[in-house]
Amino acid sequence: MLIIDTGFLVALYIRRDKLHQHALSFLRQNQQALITVAPVIAESCYFLDVKAKIALLNWVACGGVTVVEVPVTAYGDIIQTIEKYADHDIDFTDAAVVWLANTYRQQQILTVDKADFSTFCLKNNQWFQLLEWYP
């Protein structure tokens, strides 16, 4: 499975975004199942207009991406991640993505936030693999 972050979804659903065509091209060629956490969907919707929100939510509803809810039992792990990366001012959404990667043992991610996700260390001294989907 391939983790997707907010920046990829925003680029995918804002046609005027400079990375829109790159996101669309990547998605058309991708063969891997996609996964994310619910906070990524909520954060993405914040940046989208009504039409784009509806398109994103329809895509999710049709199975375009598996969306994992973050249970309250995961909050301890999320707190630890936020504390660990306090100097990066990590937000809940990014910490939830780290939790997802650790829980599902997935390292590959589509993100525009390369600086942070190249810093975040996963369990067993693993690192995110930042997939190249734009120049």
N, CA and C atoms as an extended XYZ file, in Angstrom:
405
Properties=species:S:1:pos:R:3:atomname:S:1:resname:S:1:resid:I:1 pbc="F F F"
N         0.832       -1.190        0.000 N   MET     1
C         0.000        0.000        0.000 CA  MET     1
C         0.870        1.244        0.000 C   MET     1
N         0.333        2.269       -0.543 N   LEU     2
C         1.026        3.543       -0.707 CA  LEU     2
C         0.262        4.609        0.072 C   LEU     2
N         0.944        5.269        0.997 N   ILE     3
C         0.316        6.301        1.814 CA  ILE     3
C         0.236        7.598        1.011 C   ILE     3
N        -0.913        8.261        1.099 N   ILE     4
C        -1.035        9.573        0.467 CA  ILE     4
C        -1.278       10.630        1.541 C   ILE     4
N        -0.628       11.766        1.342 N   ASP     5
C        -0.706       12.885        2.268 CA  ASP     5
C        -1.528       14.011        1.629 C   ASP     5
N        -1.813       15.004        2.410 N   THR     6
C        -2.667       16.118        2.001 CA  THR     6
C        -2.208       16.787        0.706 C   THR     6
N        -0.933       17.091        0.591 N   GLY     7
C        -0.439       17.817       -0.576 CA  GLY     7
C        -0.736       17.130       -1.891 C   GLY     7
N        -0.659       15.798       -1.889 N   PHE     8
C        -0.965       15.058       -3.110 CA  PHE     8
C        -2.443       15.227       -3.463 C   PHE     8
N        -3.310       15.093       -2.469 N   LEU     9
C        -4.749       15.220       -2.734 CA  LEU     9
C        -5.131       16.632       -3.159 C   LEU     9
N        -4.530       17.624       -2.547 N   VAL    10
C        -4.802       19.007       -2.933 CA  VAL    10
C        -4.376       19.230       -4.383 C   VAL    10
N        -3.200       18.765       -4.731 N   ALA    11
C        -2.742       18.898       -6.115 CA  ALA    11
C        -3.663       18.154       -7.080 C   ALA    11
N        -4.133       17.014       -6.665 N   LEU    12
C        -5.006       16.203       -7.515 CA  LEU    12
C        -6.349       16.880       -7.770 C   LEU    12
N        -6.882       17.592       -6.781 N   TYR    13
C        -8.233       18.150       -6.891 CA  TYR    13
C        -8.308       19.652       -7.131 C   TYR    13
N        -7.174       20.333       -7.210 N   ILE    14
C        -7.180       21.744       -7.615 CA  ILE    14
C        -6.537       21.812       -8.989 C   ILE    14
N        -7.364       21.987       -9.996 N   ARG    15
C        -6.883       21.948      -11.378 CA  ARG    15
C        -5.827       23.011      -11.678 C   ARG    15
N        -5.887       24.146      -11.004 N   ARG    16
C        -4.921       25.217      -11.261 CA  ARG    16
C        -3.625       25.046      -10.468 C   ARG    16
N        -3.559       24.034       -9.615 N   ASP    17
C        -2.350       23.769       -8.839 CA  ASP    17
C        -1.234       23.376       -9.797 C   ASP    17
N        -0.025       23.884       -9.544 N   LYS    18
C         1.100       23.609      -10.443 CA  LYS    18
C         1.467       22.128      -10.485 C   LYS    18
N         1.041       21.349       -9.493 N   LEU    19
C         1.347       19.915       -9.462 CA  LEU    19
C         0.158       19.040       -9.896 C   LEU    19
N        -0.914       19.682      -10.333 N   HIS    20
C        -2.128       18.917      -10.689 CA  HIS    20
C        -1.865       17.850      -11.754 C   HIS    20
N        -1.242       18.228      -12.851 N   GLN    21
C        -0.999       17.264      -13.930 CA  GLN    21
C        -0.073       16.137      -13.479 C   GLN    21
N         0.888       16.448      -12.633 N   HIS    22
C         1.796       15.420      -12.116 CA  HIS    22
C         1.039       14.420      -11.233 C   HIS    22
N         0.159       14.945      -10.386 N   ALA    23
C        -0.631       14.069       -9.515 CA  ALA    23
C        -1.557       13.188      -10.352 C   ALA    23
N        -2.191       13.781      -11.335 N   LEU    24
C        -3.090       13.041      -12.216 CA  LEU    24
C        -2.342       11.961      -12.992 C   LEU    24
N        -1.194       12.294      -13.523 N   SER    25
C        -0.382       11.323      -14.267 CA  SER    25
C         0.068       10.179      -13.372 C   SER    25
N         0.514       10.516      -12.172 N   PHE    26
C         0.946        9.466      -11.253 CA  PHE    26
C        -0.210        8.529      -10.945 C   PHE    26
N        -1.363        9.093      -10.633 N   LEU    27
C        -2.523        8.281      -10.265 CA  LEU    27
C        -2.948        7.362      -11.412 C   LEU    27
N        -2.901        7.851      -12.634 N   ARG    28
C        -3.280        7.046      -13.790 CA  ARG    28
C        -2.351        5.851      -13.997 C   ARG    28
N        -1.077        6.003      -13.630 N   GLN    29
C        -0.097        4.935      -13.822 CA  GLN    29
C         0.068        4.034      -12.607 C   GLN    29
N        -0.410        4.480      -11.473 N   ASN    30
C        -0.207        3.759      -10.219 CA  ASN    30
C        -0.959        2.423      -10.195 C   ASN    30
N        -0.285        1.395       -9.727 N   GLN    31
C        -0.884        0.069       -9.589 CA  GLN    31
C        -1.082       -0.329       -8.129 C   GLN    31
N        -0.527        0.451       -7.197 N   GLN    32
C        -0.596        0.112       -5.786 CA  GLN    32
C        -1.884        0.624       -5.146 C   GLN    32
N        -2.347       -0.094       -4.131 N   ALA    33
C        -3.486        0.365       -3.346 CA  ALA    33
C        -3.071        1.601       -2.563 C   ALA    33
N        -3.981        2.535       -2.411 N   LEU    34
C        -3.710        3.780       -1.703 CA  LEU    34
C        -4.363        3.755       -0.327 C   LEU    34
N        -3.690        4.369        0.646 N   ILE    35
C        -4.200        4.402        2.010 CA  ILE    35
C        -3.857        5.747        2.634 C   ILE    35
N        -4.726        6.208        3.512 N   THR    36
C        -4.473        7.431        4.258 CA  THR    36
C        -5.286        7.400        5.536 C   THR    36
N        -5.152        8.458        6.324 N   VAL    37
C        -5.934        8.581        7.560 CA  VAL    37
C        -7.009        9.641        7.365 C   VAL    37
N        -8.075        9.536        8.132 N   ALA    38
C        -9.188       10.480        8.029 CA  ALA    38
C        -8.755       11.942        8.182 C   ALA    38
N        -7.808       12.255        9.082 N   PRO    39
C        -7.391       13.662        9.169 CA  PRO    39
C        -6.818       14.227        7.863 C   PRO    39
N        -6.220       13.394        7.033 N   VAL    40
C        -5.724       13.860        5.735 CA  VAL    40
C        -6.892       14.280        4.851 C   VAL    40
N        -7.969       13.520        4.886 N   ILE    41
C        -9.157       13.873        4.091 CA  ILE    41
C        -9.733       15.198        4.586 C   ILE    41
N        -9.864       15.341        5.905 N   ALA    42
C       -10.405       16.581        6.480 CA  ALA    42
C        -9.512       17.773        6.138 C   ALA    42
N        -8.201       17.609        6.283 N   GLU    43
C        -7.271       18.691        5.992 CA  GLU    43
C        -7.312       19.053        4.508 C   GLU    43
N        -7.403       18.057        3.648 N   SER    44
C        -7.479       18.314        2.207 CA  SER    44
C        -8.732       19.108        1.870 C   SER    44
N        -9.854       18.726        2.457 N   CYS    45
C       -11.118       19.431        2.191 CA  CYS    45
C       -11.031       20.905        2.564 C   CYS    45
N       -10.250       21.222        3.562 N   TYR    46
C       -10.080       22.615        3.982 CA  TYR    46
C        -9.564       23.472        2.826 C   TYR    46
N        -8.722       22.914        1.985 N   PHE    47
C        -8.095       23.666        0.892 CA  PHE    47
C        -8.906       23.640       -0.407 C   PHE    47
N        -9.967       22.851       -0.457 N   LEU    48
C       -10.713       22.660       -1.698 CA  LEU    48
C       -12.011       23.458       -1.726 C   LEU    48
N       -12.433       23.833       -2.936 N   ASP    49
C       -13.752       24.453       -3.067 CA  ASP    49
C       -14.808       23.348       -3.007 C   ASP    49
N       -16.048       23.734       -3.000 N   VAL    50
C       -17.146       22.779       -2.814 CA  VAL    50
C       -17.123       21.682       -3.872 C   VAL    50
N       -16.959       22.054       -5.130 N   LYS    51
C       -16.953       21.072       -6.217 CA  LYS    51
C       -15.820       20.056       -6.037 C   LYS    51
N       -14.646       20.538       -5.681 N   ALA    52
C       -13.497       19.651       -5.491 CA  ALA    52
C       -13.669       18.772       -4.252 C   ALA    52
N       -14.259       19.323       -3.187 N   LYS    53
C       -14.541       18.508       -1.984 CA  LYS    53
C       -15.452       17.344       -2.337 C   LYS    53
N       -16.494       17.653       -3.088 N   ILE    54
C       -17.449       16.607       -3.480 CA  ILE    54
C       -16.759       15.557       -4.338 C   ILE    54
N       -15.923       15.981       -5.264 N   ALA    55
C       -15.195       15.034       -6.125 CA  ALA    55
C       -14.279       14.145       -5.289 C   ALA    55
N       -13.532       14.745       -4.361 N   LEU    56
C       -12.653       13.959       -3.491 CA  LEU    56
C       -13.453       12.953       -2.666 C   LEU    56
N       -14.518       13.410       -2.048 N   LEU    57
C       -15.310       12.514       -1.198 CA  LEU    57
C       -15.989       11.411       -2.008 C   LEU    57
N       -16.406       11.713       -3.225 N   ASN    58
C       -16.954       10.671       -4.104 CA  ASN    58
C       -15.887        9.642       -4.455 C   ASN    58
N       -14.678       10.100       -4.734 N   TRP    59
C       -13.569        9.190       -5.050 CA  TRP    59
C       -13.291        8.273       -3.872 C   TRP    59
N       -13.278        8.845       -2.675 N   VAL    60
C       -13.071        8.043       -1.458 CA  VAL    60
C       -14.213        7.042       -1.298 C   VAL    60
N       -15.440        7.507       -1.461 N   ALA    61
C       -16.611        6.641       -1.295 CA  ALA    61
C       -16.630        5.494       -2.304 C   ALA    61
N       -16.051        5.719       -3.467 N   CYS    62
C       -15.985        4.679       -4.507 CA  CYS    62
C       -14.774        3.763       -4.343 C   CYS    62
N       -14.009        3.946       -3.294 N   GLY    63
C       -12.878        3.059       -3.033 CA  GLY    63
C       -11.565        3.489       -3.638 C   GLY    63
N       -11.447        4.745       -4.034 N   GLY    64
C       -10.201        5.229       -4.618 CA  GLY    64
C        -9.026        5.168       -3.662 C   GLY    64
N        -9.323        5.304       -2.384 N   VAL    65
C        -8.306        5.245       -1.343 CA  VAL    65
C        -8.949        4.652       -0.088 C   VAL    65
N        -8.198        3.833        0.610 N   THR    66
C        -8.659        3.324        1.897 CA  THR    66
C        -8.383        4.391        2.941 C   THR    66
N        -9.410        4.743        3.704 N   VAL    67
C        -9.269        5.756        4.739 CA  VAL    67
C        -9.387        5.074        6.097 C   VAL    67
N        -8.354        5.241        6.901 N   VAL    68
C        -8.306        4.631        8.230 CA  VAL    68
C        -8.654        5.691        9.273 C   VAL    68
N        -9.630        5.392       10.093 N   GLU    69
C        -9.958        6.273       11.214 CA  GLU    69
C        -8.872        6.122       12.270 C   GLU    69
N        -8.568        7.196       12.958 N   VAL    70
C        -7.563        7.166       14.016 CA  VAL    70
C        -8.295        6.939       15.337 C   VAL    70
N        -8.123        5.747       15.935 N   PRO    71
C        -8.834        5.485       17.190 CA  PRO    71
C        -8.196        6.261       18.345 C   PRO    71
N        -9.001        6.534       19.340 N   VAL    72
C        -8.501        7.245       20.516 CA  VAL    72
C        -7.341        6.483       21.144 C   VAL    72
N        -7.329        5.169       21.014 N   THR    73
C        -6.229        4.371       21.572 CA  THR    73
C        -4.896        4.685       20.903 C   THR    73
N        -4.921        5.307       19.730 N   ALA    74
C        -3.690        5.680       19.024 CA  ALA    74
C        -3.155        7.032       19.484 C   ALA    74
N        -3.928        7.761       20.251 N   TYR    75
C        -3.521        9.110       20.645 CA  TYR    75
C        -2.223        9.118       21.441 C   TYR    75
N        -1.960        8.100       22.233 N   GLY    76
C        -0.701        8.021       22.975 CA  GLY    76
C         0.490        8.013       22.027 C   GLY    76
N         0.403        7.208       20.968 N   ASP    77
C         1.469        7.171       19.963 CA  ASP    77
C         1.594        8.515       19.246 C   ASP    77
N         0.459        9.135       18.964 N   ILE    78
C         0.464       10.426       18.274 CA  ILE    78
C         1.092       11.497       19.165 C   ILE    78
N         0.778       11.459       20.450 N   ILE    79
C         1.382       12.405       21.401 CA  ILE    79
C         2.897       12.232       21.417 C   ILE    79
N         3.350       10.984       21.459 N   GLN    80
C         4.801       10.732       21.469 CA  GLN    80
C         5.473       11.296       20.216 C   GLN    80
N         4.825       11.147       19.089 N   THR    81
C         5.381       11.678       17.836 CA  THR    81
C         5.413       13.201       17.872 C   THR    81
N         4.347       13.815       18.348 N   ILE    82
C         4.307       15.282       18.443 CA  ILE    82
C         5.397       15.778       19.388 C   ILE    82
N         5.585       15.088       20.507 N   GLU    83
C         6.642       15.471       21.452 CA  GLU    83
C         8.026       15.283       20.829 C   GLU    83
N         8.215       14.163       20.161 N   LYS    84
C         9.514       13.852       19.560 CA  LYS    84
C         9.922       14.892       18.520 C   LYS    84
N         8.954       15.383       17.764 N   TYR    85
C         9.245       16.325       16.687 CA  TYR    85
C         8.698       17.721       16.991 C   TYR    85
N         8.697       18.090       18.265 N   ALA    86
C         8.196       19.400       18.682 CA  ALA    86
C         8.940       20.539       17.986 C   ALA    86
N        10.216       20.348       17.713 N   ASP    87
C        10.998       21.384       17.039 CA  ASP    87
C        10.570       21.590       15.584 C   ASP    87
N         9.820       20.639       15.039 N   HIS    88
C         9.287       20.761       13.675 CA  HIS    88
C         7.843       21.266       13.681 C   HIS    88
N         7.300       21.456       14.885 N   ASP    89
C         5.906       21.888       15.036 CA  ASP    89
C         4.969       20.970       14.248 C   ASP    89
N         5.162       19.670       14.428 N   ILE    90
C         4.357       18.669       13.726 CA  ILE    90
C         2.885       18.797       14.129 C   ILE    90
N         2.006       18.701       13.166 N   ASP    91
C         0.580       18.797       13.477 CA  ASP    91
C        -0.031       17.409       13.649 C   ASP    91
N        -1.284       17.389       14.080 N   PHE    92
C        -1.980       16.129       14.339 CA  PHE    92
C        -2.031       15.261       13.090 C   PHE    92
N        -2.307       15.867       11.955 N   THR    93
C        -2.433       15.099       10.714 CA  THR    93
C        -1.143       14.386       10.360 C   THR    93
N        -0.028       15.078       10.403 N   ASP    94
C         1.253       14.443       10.088 CA  ASP    94
C         1.593       13.352       11.107 C   ASP    94
N         1.316       13.613       12.379 N   ALA    95
C         1.559       12.595       13.409 CA  ALA    95
C         0.663       11.379       13.188 C   ALA    95
N        -0.550       11.605       12.708 N   ALA    96
C        -1.461       10.489       12.400 CA  ALA    96
C        -0.943        9.684       11.212 C   ALA    96
N        -0.330       10.347       10.243 N   VAL    97
C         0.267        9.642        9.103 CA  VAL    97
C         1.436        8.775        9.586 C   VAL    97
N         2.236        9.296       10.505 N   VAL    98
C         3.322        8.502       11.082 CA  VAL    98
C         2.741        7.289       11.801 C   VAL    98
N         1.678        7.499       12.557 N   TRP    99
C         1.004        6.377       13.246 CA  TRP    99
C         0.534        5.335       12.226 C   TRP    99
N        -0.077        5.782       11.142 N   LEU   100
C        -0.555        4.875       10.090 CA  LEU   100
C         0.595        4.062        9.513 C   LEU   100
N         1.684        4.728        9.195 N   ALA   101
C         2.854        4.044        8.623 CA  ALA   101
C         3.376        2.975        9.574 C   ALA   101
N         3.447        3.291       10.846 N   ASN   102
C         3.919        2.317       11.829 CA  ASN   102
C         2.933        1.173       12.016 C   ASN   102
N         1.662        1.494       12.076 N   THR   103
C         0.625        0.484       12.313 CA  THR   103
C         0.501       -0.480       11.147 C   THR   103
N         0.544        0.036        9.931 N   TYR   104
C         0.370       -0.791        8.736 CA  TYR   104
C         1.699       -1.206        8.110 C   TYR   104
N         2.789       -0.825        8.749 N   ARG   105
C         4.142       -1.150        8.276 CA  ARG   105
C         4.338       -0.768        6.809 C   ARG   105
N         3.969        0.461        6.524 N   GLN   106
C         4.115        1.002        5.178 CA  GLN   106
C         5.065        2.182        5.230 C   GLN   106
N         5.946        2.290        4.267 N   GLN   107
C         6.939        3.358        4.258 CA  GLN   107
C         6.790        4.303        3.073 C   GLN   107
N         6.208        3.836        1.995 N   GLN   108
C         6.116        4.663        0.794 CA  GLN   108
C         5.021        5.708        0.962 C   GLN   108
N         5.356        6.942        0.597 N   ILE   109
C         4.403        8.035        0.769 CA  ILE   109
C         4.463        8.998       -0.411 C   ILE   109
N         3.288        9.509       -0.765 N   LEU   110
C         3.158       10.583       -1.749 CA  LEU   110
C         2.875       11.851       -0.958 C   LEU   110
N         3.803       12.774       -0.987 N   THR   111
C         3.667       14.004       -0.223 CA  THR   111
C         4.421       15.125       -0.915 C   THR   111
N         4.056       16.351       -0.596 N   VAL   112
C         4.859       17.496       -1.003 CA  VAL   112
C         5.701       17.974        0.177 C   VAL   112
N         5.423       17.445        1.336 N   ASP   113
C         6.100       17.823        2.581 CA  ASP   113
C         7.352       16.966        2.783 C   ASP   113
N         8.263       17.076        1.822 N   LYS   114
C         9.456       16.225        1.838 CA  LYS   114
C        10.380       16.531        3.012 C   LYS   114
N        10.482       17.782        3.403 N   ALA   115
C        11.387       18.143        4.495 CA  ALA   115
C        11.005       17.421        5.785 C   ALA   115
N         9.717       17.461        6.139 N   ASP   116
C         9.289       16.812        7.380 CA  ASP   116
C         9.300       15.291        7.265 C   ASP   116
N         8.733       14.749        6.194 N   PHE   117
C         8.630       13.297        6.103 CA  PHE   117
C         9.969       12.606        5.863 C   PHE   117
N        10.977       13.358        5.471 N   SER   118
C        12.313       12.758        5.404 CA  SER   118
C        12.988       12.790        6.777 C   SER   118
N        12.413       13.527        7.709 N   THR   119
C        12.937       13.637        9.072 CA  THR   119
C        12.317       12.619       10.015 C   THR   119
N        11.047       12.298        9.797 N   PHE   120
C        10.320       11.424       10.713 CA  PHE   120
C        10.829        9.990       10.626 C   PHE   120
N        11.272        9.479       11.751 N   CYS   121
C        11.752        8.100       11.833 CA  CYS   121
C        10.603        7.192       12.275 C   CYS   121
N        10.470        6.078       11.607 N   LEU   122
C         9.436        5.111       11.938 CA  LEU   122
C         9.993        4.061       12.893 C   LEU   122
N         9.146        3.142       13.301 N   LYS   123
C         9.603        2.057       14.175 CA  LYS   123
C        10.697        1.248       13.489 C   LYS   123
N        11.511        0.588       14.291 N   ASN   124
C        12.602       -0.260       13.796 CA  ASN   124
C        13.599        0.506       12.942 C   ASN   124
N        13.766        1.795       13.268 N   ASN   125
C        14.712        2.650       12.541 CA  ASN   125
C        14.480        2.674       11.036 C   ASN   125
N        13.222        2.601       10.648 N   GLN   126
C        12.854        2.715        9.241 CA  GLN   126
C        12.537        4.176        8.937 C   GLN   126
N        12.604        4.524        7.671 N   TRP   127
C        12.321        5.888        7.232 CA  TRP   127
C        11.263        5.847        6.145 C   TRP   127
N        10.554        6.949        5.995 N   PHE   128
C         9.621        7.045        4.876 CA  PHE   128
C        10.392        6.987        3.567 C   PHE   128
N         9.801        6.356        2.581 N   GLN   129
C        10.326        6.378        1.213 CA  GLN   129
C         9.472        7.390        0.447 C   GLN   129
N        10.057        8.515        0.155 N   LEU   130
C         9.345        9.590       -0.522 CA  LEU   130
C         9.328        9.302       -2.024 C   LEU   130
N         8.162        8.975       -2.530 N   LEU   131
C         8.066        8.637       -3.950 CA  LEU   131
C         8.114        9.892       -4.796 C   LEU   131
N         8.825        9.806       -5.876 N   GLU   132
C         8.947       10.927       -6.808 CA  GLU   132
C         7.718       10.924       -7.724 C   GLU   132
N         6.879       11.916       -7.587 N   TRP   133
C         5.708       12.013       -8.451 CA  TRP   133
C         5.631       13.382       -9.137 C   TRP   133
N         6.584       14.234       -8.801 N   TYR   134
C         6.688       15.526       -9.477 CA  TYR   134
C         8.163       15.932       -9.515 C   TYR   134
N         8.500       16.804      -10.498 N   PRO   135
C         9.921       17.201      -10.633 CA  PRO   135
C        10.388       18.115       -9.504 C   PRO   135
